[in-house]
């Protein structure tokens, strides 16, 4: 990838108690050297939601978890807007 696209990789050793943050959209690969418990949190940012919408993704083919996150973001945005409007009375 370095020669073709100018992309270079990183290698790190994660010890017990360490956390690694991989930026949204960054491809990554994990190799476990021993028995491991992995905890992962996926977050749909507003920027990604707009991109998803702009791709014209068919809701029927969108994974249920992703649809739920998108619905939750829309609900939260509407709720926040209503709270702001109610404060304007």
HTML snippet that shows the backbone in 3Dmol.js (N, CA, C, O; Angstrom):
<script src="https://3Dmol.org/build/3Dmol-min.js"></script>
<div id="view" style="width:600px;height:400px;position:relative"></div>
<script>
const pdb = `
ATOM      1  N   UNK A   1       0.817  -1.207   0.000  1.00  0.00           N
ATOM      2  CA  UNK A   1       0.000   0.000   0.000  1.00  0.00           C
ATOM      3  C   UNK A   1       0.852   1.258   0.000  1.00  0.00           C
ATOM      4  O   UNK A   1       0.454   2.286  -0.547  1.00  0.00           O
ATOM      5  N   UNK A   2       2.015   1.173   0.611  1.00  0.00           N
ATOM      6  CA  UNK A   2       2.881   2.357   0.663  1.00  0.00           C
ATOM      7  C   UNK A   2       3.263   2.795  -0.751  1.00  0.00           C
ATOM      8  O   UNK A   2       3.189   3.980  -1.077  1.00  0.00           O
ATOM      9  N   UNK A   3       3.670   1.843  -1.586  1.00  0.00           N
ATOM     10  CA  UNK A   3       4.097   2.186  -2.943  1.00  0.00           C
ATOM     11  C   UNK A   3       2.927   2.612  -3.823  1.00  0.00           C
ATOM     12  O   UNK A   3       3.045   3.546  -4.616  1.00  0.00           O
ATOM     13  N   UNK A   4       1.806   1.928  -3.680  1.00  0.00           N
ATOM     14  CA  UNK A   4       0.661   2.190  -4.550  1.00  0.00           C
ATOM     15  C   UNK A   4      -0.134   3.426  -4.144  1.00  0.00           C
ATOM     16  O   UNK A   4      -0.563   4.196  -5.003  1.00  0.00           O
ATOM     17  N   UNK A   5      -0.334   3.622  -2.830  1.00  0.00           N
ATOM     18  CA  UNK A   5      -1.239   4.674  -2.366  1.00  0.00           C
ATOM     19  C   UNK A   5      -0.619   5.633  -1.357  1.00  0.00           C
ATOM     20  O   UNK A   5      -1.280   6.572  -0.914  1.00  0.00           O
ATOM     21  N   UNK A   6       0.638   5.409  -0.990  1.00  0.00           N
ATOM     22  CA  UNK A   6       1.267   6.274   0.001  1.00  0.00           C
ATOM     23  C   UNK A   6       0.764   6.042   1.414  1.00  0.00           C
ATOM     24  O   UNK A   6       0.873   6.920   2.270  1.00  0.00           O
ATOM     25  N   UNK A   7       0.214   4.860   1.660  1.00  0.00           N
ATOM     26  CA  UNK A   7      -0.335   4.523   2.976  1.00  0.00           C
ATOM     27  C   UNK A   7       0.668   3.672   3.730  1.00  0.00           C
ATOM     28  O   UNK A   7       1.166   2.675   3.206  1.00  0.00           O
ATOM     29  N   UNK A   8       0.965   4.067   4.961  1.00  0.00           N
ATOM     30  CA  UNK A   8       1.856   3.245   5.771  1.00  0.00           C
ATOM     31  C   UNK A   8       1.117   2.776   7.016  1.00  0.00           C
ATOM     32  O   UNK A   8       0.216   3.453   7.510  1.00  0.00           O
ATOM     33  N   UNK A   9       1.503   1.628   7.509  1.00  0.00           N
ATOM     34  CA  UNK A   9       0.836   1.040   8.662  1.00  0.00           C
ATOM     35  C   UNK A   9       1.603   1.265   9.948  1.00  0.00           C
ATOM     36  O   UNK A   9       2.766   1.669   9.943  1.00  0.00           O
ATOM     37  N   UNK A  10       0.927   0.995  11.045  1.00  0.00           N
ATOM     38  CA  UNK A  10       1.522   1.085  12.373  1.00  0.00           C
ATOM     39  C   UNK A  10       1.387  -0.274  13.027  1.00  0.00           C
ATOM     40  O   UNK A  10       0.437  -1.015  12.773  1.00  0.00           O
ATOM     41  N   UNK A  11       2.337  -0.583  13.858  1.00  0.00           N
ATOM     42  CA  UNK A  11       2.302  -1.809  14.625  1.00  0.00           C
ATOM     43  C   UNK A  11       2.454  -1.433  16.088  1.00  0.00           C
ATOM     44  O   UNK A  11       3.290  -0.596  16.426  1.00  0.00           O
ATOM     45  N   UNK A  12       1.662  -2.036  16.959  1.00  0.00           N
ATOM     46  CA  UNK A  12       1.801  -1.740  18.380  1.00  0.00           C
ATOM     47  C   UNK A  12       1.490  -2.976  19.200  1.00  0.00           C
ATOM     48  O   UNK A  12       0.778  -3.877  18.756  1.00  0.00           O
ATOM     49  N   UNK A  13       2.031  -3.000  20.392  1.00  0.00           N
ATOM     50  CA  UNK A  13       1.776  -4.082  21.330  1.00  0.00           C
ATOM     51  C   UNK A  13       0.894  -3.520  22.428  1.00  0.00           C
ATOM     52  O   UNK A  13       1.302  -2.623  23.165  1.00  0.00           O
ATOM     53  N   UNK A  14      -0.301  -4.043  22.535  1.00  0.00           N
ATOM     54  CA  UNK A  14      -1.259  -3.597  23.539  1.00  0.00           C
ATOM     55  C   UNK A  14      -1.166  -4.520  24.746  1.00  0.00           C
ATOM     56  O   UNK A  14      -1.320  -5.735  24.624  1.00  0.00           O
ATOM     57  N   UNK A  15      -0.916  -3.944  25.893  1.00  0.00           N
ATOM     58  CA  UNK A  15      -0.789  -4.708  27.132  1.00  0.00           C
ATOM     59  C   UNK A  15      -2.087  -4.648  27.924  1.00  0.00           C
ATOM     60  O   UNK A  15      -2.922  -3.782  27.665  1.00  0.00           O
ATOM     61  N   UNK A  16      -2.278  -5.555  28.892  1.00  0.00           N
ATOM     62  CA  UNK A  16      -3.499  -5.520  29.709  1.00  0.00           C
ATOM     63  C   UNK A  16      -3.716  -4.126  30.309  1.00  0.00           C
ATOM     64  O   UNK A  16      -2.801  -3.522  30.870  1.00  0.00           O
ATOM     65  N   UNK A  17      -4.943  -3.639  30.175  1.00  0.00           N
ATOM     66  CA  UNK A  17      -5.283  -2.321  30.689  1.00  0.00           C
ATOM     67  C   UNK A  17      -5.126  -1.210  29.669  1.00  0.00           C
ATOM     68  O   UNK A  17      -5.610  -0.100  29.888  1.00  0.00           O
ATOM     69  N   UNK A  18      -4.458  -1.490  28.556  1.00  0.00           N
ATOM     70  CA  UNK A  18      -4.293  -0.492  27.500  1.00  0.00           C
ATOM     71  C   UNK A  18      -5.552  -0.423  26.646  1.00  0.00           C
ATOM     72  O   UNK A  18      -6.259  -1.418  26.487  1.00  0.00           O
ATOM     73  N   UNK A  19      -5.823   0.740  26.105  1.00  0.00           N
ATOM     74  CA  UNK A  19      -6.922   0.924  25.156  1.00  0.00           C
ATOM     75  C   UNK A  19      -6.345   1.515  23.881  1.00  0.00           C
ATOM     76  O   UNK A  19      -5.397   2.299  23.920  1.00  0.00           O
ATOM     77  N   UNK A  20      -6.917   1.138  22.767  1.00  0.00           N
ATOM     78  CA  UNK A  20      -6.494   1.662  21.473  1.00  0.00           C
ATOM     79  C   UNK A  20      -7.712   2.288  20.809  1.00  0.00           C
ATOM     80  O   UNK A  20      -8.754   1.646  20.673  1.00  0.00           O
ATOM     81  N   UNK A  21      -7.577   3.531  20.401  1.00  0.00           N
ATOM     82  CA  UNK A  21      -8.647   4.226  19.693  1.00  0.00           C
ATOM     83  C   UNK A  21      -8.296   4.252  18.212  1.00  0.00           C
ATOM     84  O   UNK A  21      -7.262   4.790  17.816  1.00  0.00           O
ATOM     85  N   UNK A  22      -9.162   3.669  17.407  1.00  0.00           N
ATOM     86  CA  UNK A  22      -8.983   3.675  15.966  1.00  0.00           C
ATOM     87  C   UNK A  22      -9.977   4.689  15.417  1.00  0.00           C
ATOM     88  O   UNK A  22     -11.182   4.532  15.612  1.00  0.00           O
ATOM     89  N   UNK A  23      -9.498   5.726  14.733  1.00  0.00           N
ATOM     90  CA  UNK A  23     -10.409   6.754  14.214  1.00  0.00           C
ATOM     91  C   UNK A  23     -11.479   6.173  13.300  1.00  0.00           C
ATOM     92  O   UNK A  23     -11.243   5.189  12.599  1.00  0.00           O
ATOM     93  N   UNK A  24     -12.650   6.787  13.312  1.00  0.00           N
ATOM     94  CA  UNK A  24     -13.754   6.337  12.468  1.00  0.00           C
ATOM     95  C   UNK A  24     -13.317   6.277  11.017  1.00  0.00           C
ATOM     96  O   UNK A  24     -12.681   7.199  10.506  1.00  0.00           O
ATOM     97  N   UNK A  25     -13.658   5.198  10.372  1.00  0.00           N
ATOM     98  CA  UNK A  25     -13.347   5.032   8.962  1.00  0.00           C
ATOM     99  C   UNK A  25     -11.953   4.513   8.668  1.00  0.00           C
ATOM    100  O   UNK A  25     -11.626   4.224   7.517  1.00  0.00           O
ATOM    101  N   UNK A  26     -11.123   4.392   9.706  1.00  0.00           N
ATOM    102  CA  UNK A  26      -9.756   3.919   9.487  1.00  0.00           C
ATOM    103  C   UNK A  26      -9.739   2.394   9.418  1.00  0.00           C
ATOM    104  O   UNK A  26     -10.169   1.730  10.361  1.00  0.00           O
ATOM    105  N   UNK A  27      -9.250   1.835   8.316  1.00  0.00           N
ATOM    106  CA  UNK A  27      -9.153   0.379   8.262  1.00  0.00           C
ATOM    107  C   UNK A  27      -8.110  -0.101   9.261  1.00  0.00           C
ATOM    108  O   UNK A  27      -7.096   0.561   9.482  1.00  0.00           O
ATOM    109  N   UNK A  28      -8.364  -1.242   9.854  1.00  0.00           N
ATOM    110  CA  UNK A  28      -7.402  -1.779  10.818  1.00  0.00           C
ATOM    111  C   UNK A  28      -7.483  -3.301  10.849  1.00  0.00           C
ATOM    112  O   UNK A  28      -8.461  -3.904  10.407  1.00  0.00           O
ATOM    113  N   UNK A  29      -6.447  -3.888  11.374  1.00  0.00           N
ATOM    114  CA  UNK A  29      -6.354  -5.339  11.486  1.00  0.00           C
ATOM    115  C   UNK A  29      -5.789  -5.650  12.854  1.00  0.00           C
ATOM    116  O   UNK A  29      -4.919  -4.935  13.351  1.00  0.00           O
ATOM    117  N   UNK A  30      -6.282  -6.719  13.469  1.00  0.00           N
ATOM    118  CA  UNK A  30      -5.839  -7.107  14.807  1.00  0.00           C
ATOM    119  C   UNK A  30      -5.316  -8.540  14.761  1.00  0.00           C
ATOM    120  O   UNK A  30      -5.921  -9.416  14.142  1.00  0.00           O
ATOM    121  N   UNK A  31      -4.179  -8.765  15.428  1.00  0.00           N
ATOM    122  CA  UNK A  31      -3.656 -10.118  15.587  1.00  0.00           C
ATOM    123  C   UNK A  31      -3.476 -10.347  17.079  1.00  0.00           C
ATOM    124  O   UNK A  31      -2.679  -9.665  17.723  1.00  0.00           O
ATOM    125  N   UNK A  32      -4.202 -11.289  17.621  1.00  0.00           N
ATOM    126  CA  UNK A  32      -4.115 -11.598  19.048  1.00  0.00           C
ATOM    127  C   UNK A  32      -2.983 -12.588  19.286  1.00  0.00           C
ATOM    128  O   UNK A  32      -2.870 -13.604  18.600  1.00  0.00           O
ATOM    129  N   UNK A  33      -2.151 -12.273  20.270  1.00  0.00           N
ATOM    130  CA  UNK A  33      -1.028 -13.152  20.585  1.00  0.00           C
ATOM    131  C   UNK A  33      -1.397 -14.190  21.630  1.00  0.00           C
ATOM    132  O   UNK A  33      -0.665 -15.159  21.831  1.00  0.00           O
ATOM    133  N   UNK A  34      -2.533 -13.993  22.299  1.00  0.00           N
ATOM    134  CA  UNK A  34      -3.017 -14.942  23.302  1.00  0.00           C
ATOM    135  C   UNK A  34      -4.536 -14.786  23.401  1.00  0.00           C
ATOM    136  O   UNK A  34      -5.134 -13.996  22.672  1.00  0.00           O
ATOM    137  N   UNK A  35      -5.152 -15.544  24.306  1.00  0.00           N
ATOM    138  CA  UNK A  35      -6.587 -15.427  24.505  1.00  0.00           C
ATOM    139  C   UNK A  35      -6.964 -13.980  24.814  1.00  0.00           C
ATOM    140  O   UNK A  35      -6.323 -13.335  25.644  1.00  0.00           O
ATOM    141  N   UNK A  36      -7.986 -13.478  24.162  1.00  0.00           N
ATOM    142  CA  UNK A  36      -8.311 -12.061  24.243  1.00  0.00           C
ATOM    143  C   UNK A  36      -9.805 -11.849  24.364  1.00  0.00           C
ATOM    144  O   UNK A  36     -10.600 -12.588  23.783  1.00  0.00           O
ATOM    145  N   UNK A  37     -10.180 -10.837  25.123  1.00  0.00           N
ATOM    146  CA  UNK A  37     -11.560 -10.351  25.143  1.00  0.00           C
ATOM    147  C   UNK A  37     -11.528  -8.966  24.524  1.00  0.00           C
ATOM    148  O   UNK A  37     -10.809  -8.084  24.993  1.00  0.00           O
ATOM    149  N   UNK A  38     -12.300  -8.780  23.481  1.00  0.00           N
ATOM    150  CA  UNK A  38     -12.318  -7.505  22.774  1.00  0.00           C
ATOM    151  C   UNK A  38     -13.636  -6.795  23.026  1.00  0.00           C
ATOM    152  O   UNK A  38     -14.703  -7.402  22.935  1.00  0.00           O
ATOM    153  N   UNK A  39     -13.561  -5.528  23.338  1.00  0.00           N
ATOM    154  CA  UNK A  39     -14.758  -4.710  23.508  1.00  0.00           C
ATOM    155  C   UNK A  39     -14.713  -3.632  22.438  1.00  0.00           C
ATOM    156  O   UNK A  39     -13.735  -2.894  22.320  1.00  0.00           O
ATOM    157  N   UNK A  40     -15.772  -3.555  21.669  1.00  0.00           N
ATOM    158  CA  UNK A  40     -15.801  -2.629  20.546  1.00  0.00           C
ATOM    159  C   UNK A  40     -17.068  -1.786  20.627  1.00  0.00           C
ATOM    160  O   UNK A  40     -18.143  -2.283  20.963  1.00  0.00           O
ATOM    161  N   UNK A  41     -16.923  -0.529  20.320  1.00  0.00           N
ATOM    162  CA  UNK A  41     -18.082   0.361  20.269  1.00  0.00           C
ATOM    163  C   UNK A  41     -18.086   1.031  18.910  1.00  0.00           C
ATOM    164  O   UNK A  41     -17.116   1.684  18.525  1.00  0.00           O
ATOM    165  N   UNK A  42     -19.171   0.868  18.191  1.00  0.00           N
ATOM    166  CA  UNK A  42     -19.292   1.541  16.902  1.00  0.00           C
ATOM    167  C   UNK A  42     -20.177   2.761  17.077  1.00  0.00           C
ATOM    168  O   UNK A  42     -21.202   2.706  17.756  1.00  0.00           O
ATOM    169  N   UNK A  43     -19.777   3.851  16.465  1.00  0.00           N
ATOM    170  CA  UNK A  43     -20.494   5.102  16.600  1.00  0.00           C
ATOM    171  C   UNK A  43     -20.754   5.667  15.220  1.00  0.00           C
ATOM    172  O   UNK A  43     -19.847   5.739  14.391  1.00  0.00           O
ATOM    173  N   UNK A  44     -21.974   6.062  14.975  1.00  0.00           N
ATOM    174  CA  UNK A  44     -22.322   6.679  13.706  1.00  0.00           C
ATOM    175  C   UNK A  44     -22.322   8.184  13.901  1.00  0.00           C
ATOM    176  O   UNK A  44     -23.228   8.740  14.522  1.00  0.00           O
ATOM    177  N   UNK A  45     -21.300   8.840  13.366  1.00  0.00           N
ATOM    178  CA  UNK A  45     -21.186  10.290  13.511  1.00  0.00           C
ATOM    179  C   UNK A  45     -22.165  10.983  12.570  1.00  0.00           C
ATOM    180  O   UNK A  45     -22.610  10.389  11.589  1.00  0.00           O
ATOM    181  N   UNK A  46     -22.502  12.237  12.864  1.00  0.00           N
ATOM    182  CA  UNK A  46     -23.384  12.981  11.948  1.00  0.00           C
ATOM    183  C   UNK A  46     -22.827  13.028  10.525  1.00  0.00           C
ATOM    184  O   UNK A  46     -23.580  12.956   9.554  1.00  0.00           O
ATOM    185  N   UNK A  47     -21.500  13.149  10.409  1.00  0.00           N
ATOM    186  CA  UNK A  47     -20.893  13.184   9.079  1.00  0.00           C
ATOM    187  C   UNK A  47     -21.124  11.873   8.333  1.00  0.00           C
ATOM    188  O   UNK A  47     -21.404  11.870   7.134  1.00  0.00           O
ATOM    189  N   UNK A  48     -21.004  10.762   9.055  1.00  0.00           N
ATOM    190  CA  UNK A  48     -21.232   9.462   8.428  1.00  0.00           C
ATOM    191  C   UNK A  48     -22.703   9.269   8.082  1.00  0.00           C
ATOM    192  O   UNK A  48     -23.028   8.638   7.076  1.00  0.00           O
ATOM    193  N   UNK A  49     -23.590   9.807   8.906  1.00  0.00           N
ATOM    194  CA  UNK A  49     -25.024   9.692   8.632  1.00  0.00           C
ATOM    195  C   UNK A  49     -25.366  10.423   7.335  1.00  0.00           C
ATOM    196  O   UNK A  49     -26.141   9.927   6.518  1.00  0.00           O
ATOM    197  N   UNK A  50     -24.780  11.601   7.159  1.00  0.00           N
ATOM    198  CA  UNK A  50     -25.020  12.362   5.927  1.00  0.00           C
ATOM    199  C   UNK A  50     -24.489  11.585   4.734  1.00  0.00           C
ATOM    200  O   UNK A  50     -25.143  11.507   3.694  1.00  0.00           O
ATOM    201  N   UNK A  51     -23.295  11.007   4.887  1.00  0.00           N
ATOM    202  CA  UNK A  51     -22.704  10.217   3.793  1.00  0.00           C
ATOM    203  C   UNK A  51     -23.594   9.026   3.457  1.00  0.00           C
ATOM    204  O   UNK A  51     -23.815   8.724   2.284  1.00  0.00           O
ATOM    205  N   UNK A  52     -24.102   8.352   4.480  1.00  0.00           N
ATOM    206  CA  UNK A  52     -24.982   7.212   4.264  1.00  0.00           C
ATOM    207  C   UNK A  52     -26.232   7.654   3.518  1.00  0.00           C
ATOM    208  O   UNK A  52     -26.665   6.991   2.575  1.00  0.00           O
ATOM    209  N   UNK A  53     -26.809   8.774   3.939  1.00  0.00           N
ATOM    210  CA  UNK A  53     -28.000   9.289   3.279  1.00  0.00           C
ATOM    211  C   UNK A  53     -27.691   9.636   1.828  1.00  0.00           C
ATOM    212  O   UNK A  53     -28.473   9.318   0.932  1.00  0.00           O
ATOM    213  N   UNK A  54     -26.561  10.285   1.594  1.00  0.00           N
ATOM    214  CA  UNK A  54     -26.187  10.709   0.244  1.00  0.00           C
ATOM    215  C   UNK A  54     -25.897   9.534  -0.681  1.00  0.00           C
ATOM    216  O   UNK A  54     -26.024   9.661  -1.899  1.00  0.00           O
ATOM    217  N   UNK A  55     -25.514   8.406  -0.125  1.00  0.00           N
ATOM    218  CA  UNK A  55     -25.265   7.228  -0.957  1.00  0.00           C
ATOM    219  C   UNK A  55     -26.563   6.629  -1.483  1.00  0.00           C
ATOM    220  O   UNK A  55     -26.554   5.766  -2.361  1.00  0.00           O
ATOM    221  N   UNK A  56     -27.688   7.103  -0.927  1.00  0.00           N
ATOM    222  CA  UNK A  56     -28.978   6.591  -1.372  1.00  0.00           C
ATOM    223  C   UNK A  56     -29.191   5.154  -0.967  1.00  0.00           C
ATOM    224  O   UNK A  56     -29.819   4.382  -1.691  1.00  0.00           O
ATOM    225  N   UNK A  57     -28.670   4.792   0.188  1.00  0.00           N
ATOM    226  CA  UNK A  57     -28.777   3.414   0.660  1.00  0.00           C
ATOM    227  C   UNK A  57     -30.235   3.027   0.855  1.00  0.00           C
ATOM    228  O   UNK A  57     -31.001   3.760   1.481  1.00  0.00           O
ATOM    229  N   UNK A  58     -30.609   1.898   0.328  1.00  0.00           N
ATOM    230  CA  UNK A  58     -31.951   1.367   0.494  1.00  0.00           C
ATOM    231  C   UNK A  58     -32.111   0.888   1.927  1.00  0.00           C
ATOM    232  O   UNK A  58     -31.363   0.014   2.365  1.00  0.00           O
ATOM    233  N   UNK A  59     -33.089   1.449   2.686  1.00  0.00           N
ATOM    234  CA  UNK A  59     -33.254   1.039   4.091  1.00  0.00           C
ATOM    235  C   UNK A  59     -33.413  -0.463   4.275  1.00  0.00           C
ATOM    236  O   UNK A  59     -33.015  -1.006   5.306  1.00  0.00           O
ATOM    237  N   UNK A  60     -33.989  -1.135   3.289  1.00  0.00           N
ATOM    238  CA  UNK A  60     -34.192  -2.584   3.418  1.00  0.00           C
ATOM    239  C   UNK A  60     -32.861  -3.341   3.398  1.00  0.00           C
ATOM    240  O   UNK A  60     -32.762  -4.430   3.963  1.00  0.00           O
ATOM    241  N   UNK A  61     -31.842  -2.773   2.753  1.00  0.00           N
ATOM    242  CA  UNK A  61     -30.562  -3.475   2.679  1.00  0.00           C
ATOM    243  C   UNK A  61     -29.561  -2.961   3.708  1.00  0.00           C
ATOM    244  O   UNK A  61     -28.457  -3.495   3.809  1.00  0.00           O
ATOM    245  N   UNK A  62     -29.931  -1.929   4.477  1.00  0.00           N
ATOM    246  CA  UNK A  62     -29.048  -1.381   5.498  1.00  0.00           C
ATOM    247  C   UNK A  62     -29.146  -2.255   6.745  1.00  0.00           C
ATOM    248  O   UNK A  62     -30.253  -2.590   7.166  1.00  0.00           O
ATOM    249  N   UNK A  63     -28.013  -2.634   7.348  1.00  0.00           N
ATOM    250  CA  UNK A  63     -28.057  -3.461   8.555  1.00  0.00           C
ATOM    251  C   UNK A  63     -28.924  -2.825   9.644  1.00  0.00           C
ATOM    252  O   UNK A  63     -28.939  -1.605   9.808  1.00  0.00           O
ATOM    253  N   UNK A  64     -29.642  -3.667  10.381  1.00  0.00           N
ATOM    254  CA  UNK A  64     -30.588  -3.184  11.390  1.00  0.00           C
ATOM    255  C   UNK A  64     -29.913  -2.295  12.439  1.00  0.00           C
ATOM    256  O   UNK A  64     -30.494  -1.291  12.852  1.00  0.00           O
ATOM    257  N   UNK A  65     -28.710  -2.639  12.874  1.00  0.00           N
ATOM    258  CA  UNK A  65     -28.021  -1.838  13.888  1.00  0.00           C
ATOM    259  C   UNK A  65     -27.718  -0.438  13.359  1.00  0.00           C
ATOM    260  O   UNK A  65     -27.855   0.550  14.081  1.00  0.00           O
ATOM    261  N   UNK A  66     -27.307  -0.361  12.099  1.00  0.00           N
ATOM    262  CA  UNK A  66     -27.006   0.935  11.496  1.00  0.00           C
ATOM    263  C   UNK A  66     -28.268   1.768  11.354  1.00  0.00           C
ATOM    264  O   UNK A  66     -28.250   2.970  11.617  1.00  0.00           O
ATOM    265  N   UNK A  67     -29.373   1.137  10.937  1.00  0.00           N
ATOM    266  CA  UNK A  67     -30.648   1.862  10.837  1.00  0.00           C
ATOM    267  C   UNK A  67     -31.080   2.370  12.197  1.00  0.00           C
ATOM    268  O   UNK A  67     -31.586   3.487  12.311  1.00  0.00           O
ATOM    269  N   UNK A  68     -30.883   1.557  13.241  1.00  0.00           N
ATOM    270  CA  UNK A  68     -31.267   1.962  14.593  1.00  0.00           C
ATOM    271  C   UNK A  68     -30.433   3.150  15.051  1.00  0.00           C
ATOM    272  O   UNK A  68     -30.963   4.071  15.673  1.00  0.00           O
ATOM    273  N   UNK A  69     -29.125   3.145  14.750  1.00  0.00           N
ATOM    274  CA  UNK A  69     -28.281   4.280  15.127  1.00  0.00           C
ATOM    275  C   UNK A  69     -28.715   5.543  14.388  1.00  0.00           C
ATOM    276  O   UNK A  69     -28.790   6.619  14.980  1.00  0.00           O
ATOM    277  N   UNK A  70     -28.995   5.409  13.109  1.00  0.00           N
ATOM    278  CA  UNK A  70     -29.419   6.560  12.316  1.00  0.00           C
ATOM    279  C   UNK A  70     -30.750   7.089  12.834  1.00  0.00           C
ATOM    280  O   UNK A  70     -30.921   8.300  12.977  1.00  0.00           O
ATOM    281  N   UNK A  71     -31.692   6.196  13.115  1.00  0.00           N
ATOM    282  CA  UNK A  71     -32.983   6.612  13.679  1.00  0.00           C
ATOM    283  C   UNK A  71     -32.791   7.308  15.022  1.00  0.00           C
ATOM    284  O   UNK A  71     -33.447   8.312  15.300  1.00  0.00           O
ATOM    285  N   UNK A  72     -31.892   6.777  15.861  1.00  0.00           N
ATOM    286  CA  UNK A  72     -31.631   7.386  17.168  1.00  0.00           C
ATOM    287  C   UNK A  72     -31.033   8.776  17.030  1.00  0.00           C
ATOM    288  O   UNK A  72     -31.373   9.677  17.797  1.00  0.00           O
ATOM    289  N   UNK A  73     -30.148   8.958  16.063  1.00  0.00           N
ATOM    290  CA  UNK A  73     -29.558  10.283  15.846  1.00  0.00           C
ATOM    291  C   UNK A  73     -30.612  11.277  15.399  1.00  0.00           C
ATOM    292  O   UNK A  73     -30.639  12.416  15.866  1.00  0.00           O
ATOM    293  N   UNK A  74     -31.482  10.848  14.495  1.00  0.00           N
ATOM    294  CA  UNK A  74     -32.544  11.738  14.017  1.00  0.00           C
ATOM    295  C   UNK A  74     -33.476  12.090  15.158  1.00  0.00           C
ATOM    296  O   UNK A  74     -33.848  13.252  15.316  1.00  0.00           O
ATOM    297  N   UNK A  75     -33.863  11.096  15.961  1.00  0.00           N
ATOM    298  CA  UNK A  75     -34.746  11.338  17.102  1.00  0.00           C
ATOM    299  C   UNK A  75     -34.111  12.324  18.081  1.00  0.00           C
ATOM    300  O   UNK A  75     -34.778  13.243  18.557  1.00  0.00           O
ATOM    301  N   UNK A  76     -32.826  12.137  18.384  1.00  0.00           N
ATOM    302  CA  UNK A  76     -32.144  13.029  19.325  1.00  0.00           C
ATOM    303  C   UNK A  76     -32.074  14.448  18.775  1.00  0.00           C
ATOM    304  O   UNK A  76     -32.245  15.410  19.524  1.00  0.00           O
ATOM    305  N   UNK A  77     -31.826  14.588  17.487  1.00  0.00           N
ATOM    306  CA  UNK A  77     -31.745  15.918  16.875  1.00  0.00           C
ATOM    307  C   UNK A  77     -33.099  16.618  16.916  1.00  0.00           C
ATOM    308  O   UNK A  77     -33.172  17.813  17.203  1.00  0.00           O
ATOM    309  N   UNK A  78     -34.158  15.887  16.634  1.00  0.00           N
ATOM    310  CA  UNK A  78     -35.512  16.471  16.682  1.00  0.00           C
ATOM    311  C   UNK A  78     -35.863  16.848  18.114  1.00  0.00           C
ATOM    312  O   UNK A  78     -36.408  17.925  18.357  1.00  0.00           O
ATOM    313  N   UNK A  79     -35.555  15.972  19.060  1.00  0.00           N
ATOM    314  CA  UNK A  79     -35.842  16.266  20.467  1.00  0.00           C
ATOM    315  C   UNK A  79     -35.103  17.516  20.923  1.00  0.00           C
ATOM    316  O   UNK A  79     -35.683  18.361  21.605  1.00  0.00           O
ATOM    317  N   UNK A  80     -33.838  17.644  20.559  1.00  0.00           N
ATOM    318  CA  UNK A  80     -33.060  18.819  20.939  1.00  0.00           C
ATOM    319  C   UNK A  80     -33.634  20.086  20.300  1.00  0.00           C
ATOM    320  O   UNK A  80     -33.711  21.132  20.945  1.00  0.00           O
ATOM    321  N   UNK A  81     -34.034  19.986  19.030  1.00  0.00           N
ATOM    322  CA  UNK A  81     -34.626  21.144  18.354  1.00  0.00           C
ATOM    323  C   UNK A  81     -35.927  21.560  19.027  1.00  0.00           C
ATOM    324  O   UNK A  81     -36.186  22.753  19.185  1.00  0.00           O
ATOM    325  N   UNK A  82     -36.746  20.594  19.426  1.00  0.00           N
ATOM    326  CA  UNK A  82     -38.002  20.907  20.114  1.00  0.00           C
ATOM    327  C   UNK A  82     -37.743  21.575  21.457  1.00  0.00           C
ATOM    328  O   UNK A  82     -38.456  22.505  21.834  1.00  0.00           O
ATOM    329  N   UNK A  83     -36.727  21.108  22.184  1.00  0.00           N
ATOM    330  CA  UNK A  83     -36.392  21.735  23.474  1.00  0.00           C
ATOM    331  C   UNK A  83     -35.967  23.183  23.285  1.00  0.00           C
ATOM    332  O   UNK A  83     -36.319  24.048  24.086  1.00  0.00           O
ATOM    333  N   UNK A  84     -35.213  23.445  22.229  1.00  0.00           N
ATOM    334  CA  UNK A  84     -34.788  24.818  21.937  1.00  0.00           C
ATOM    335  C   UNK A  84     -36.005  25.681  21.609  1.00  0.00           C
ATOM    336  O   UNK A  84     -36.132  26.802  22.101  1.00  0.00           O
ATOM    337  N   UNK A  85     -36.893  25.151  20.776  1.00  0.00           N
ATOM    338  CA  UNK A  85     -38.083  25.912  20.393  1.00  0.00           C
ATOM    339  C   UNK A  85     -39.003  26.166  21.587  1.00  0.00           C
ATOM    340  O   UNK A  85     -39.594  27.240  21.699  1.00  0.00           O
ATOM    341  N   UNK A  86     -39.123  25.182  22.476  1.00  0.00           N
ATOM    342  CA  UNK A  86     -39.965  25.357  23.651  1.00  0.00           C
ATOM    343  C   UNK A  86     -39.383  26.434  24.568  1.00  0.00           C
ATOM    344  O   UNK A  86     -40.133  27.116  25.266  1.00  0.00           O
ATOM    345  N   UNK A  87     -38.097  26.590  24.574  1.00  0.00           N
ATOM    346  CA  UNK A  87     -37.453  27.611  25.396  1.00  0.00           C
ATOM    347  C   UNK A  87     -37.628  29.016  24.845  1.00  0.00           C
ATOM    348  O   UNK A  87     -37.335  29.993  25.535  1.00  0.00           O
ATOM    349  N   UNK A  88     -38.104  29.130  23.610  1.00  0.00           N
ATOM    350  CA  UNK A  88     -38.285  30.427  22.960  1.00  0.00           C
ATOM    351  C   UNK A  88     -39.648  31.043  23.269  1.00  0.00           C
ATOM    352  O   UNK A  88     -39.918  32.162  22.832  1.00  0.00           O
ATOM    353  N   UNK A  89     -40.501  30.359  23.997  1.00  0.00           N
ATOM    354  CA  UNK A  89     -41.842  30.899  24.285  1.00  0.00           C
ATOM    355  C   UNK A  89     -41.784  32.108  25.173  1.00  0.00           C
ATOM    356  O   UNK A  89     -42.822  32.678  25.508  1.00  0.00           O
TER     357      UNK A  89
END
`;
const viewer = $3Dmol.createViewer("view");
viewer.addModel(pdb, "pdb");
viewer.setStyle({}, {cartoon: {color: "spectrum"}});
viewer.zoomTo();
viewer.render();
</script>
